[in-house]
């Protein structure tokens, strides 16, 4: 509705939570990739950084089977721009 009434284009960022097992965040990233042409613009790894390093998830998001382009903003930040 906002697109029809305002000069904005709403989009979606799918968030995986650091405290989940990396295979769970990989599933969410795959959903984001599947819907990249239907309004999803990014995948973000969110949640508490302490005790939940992004490197535990990165291997699941950057394999040749899952071509998610990643941007590492800091050692504990992982964002995939689709």
ABEGO torsion letter per residue (X at the ends): XAAAABBBBBBBBBBBBAABBAAAAAAAAAAAAAAAAAGBABBBBBEBABGBBAAAAAAAAABAABBBBBBBABAABBBBBX
